[in-house]
Amino acid sequence: MSDKNRAQGAQRSFFSTLAAIAWSFVGLRRKSDFERDVTALNPVYVIMAGLIGVALLIATLLSVVAFATR
């Protein structure tokens, strides 16, 4: 990977990290996108995005169960 690609990858925002984590939750990700994410994502953003994703997943499941039991 060239220095130019690394510099572009290092500038990934929190919202692009959220998108990468969302695609990871779904399980649909191209190998090239995965490789770019591995080198470009900020670990702090990944942890924060993962926690937000887990909270949304749990809230969705609880809502579905609450709706189904009424």
N, C-alpha and C positions, 0 to 999 in steps of 0.2 A: 504494500500500500504506500502511495507516495505521501510526501509531507503535506502537500496541498489537500489531499483527501482527509488526512488526520486532522488538519486545522479546521476543515469544514465540519468534521464529525464532532470535534471537541466543543463546538458551539451549539449543540443541541439543547433545545429549551425543555422546560418542565412539561409542556404540553405535548411535545414530540415523544418524551419519555412515557407520558400517559398513554399515548397511542400505541407505542411499542408494547407496553405492559398489557393493554387491552387485547391486542392481537395475540399475545402470549397466552392469556387466559383462554381465548377461543381455540388456540392451537393451530391457527392458520398463519404461517410465516414463511416467506421464501428464505432459502439458505443465505443468499446474498444480503438480505435485510438483517438476518440474525447476525452474520459476521460483522456487519457495519455497527450494529447495536453493541456487540461485545466490546468493540474498541472505542465507541463514542459516548456511551451513556455514563452519566455521573452516578456513582453508587448511592449517594444520598437521595437523589431523585428516584432511583429505582426502588429503594426501600419505602420512601413516602408514597410513590405510586402503587406499590404492592399493597401497602396498608389500606389505601383508599379503595383499591380494587376488591380486597377481601371484605372491607366494611360494606361496600355496595352489594357484593355477592350475598353476604349474610342477610342484609336488609331485604333483598329481593326474595330470598328463600323464606324468611320469616313472613313476609307479606303474602306469598303464595300459600303458605300453610295456614295463616290466619284466614285468608279468603276461602280456602277449601274446607275449613272446619266450621264455617258459619252455616 
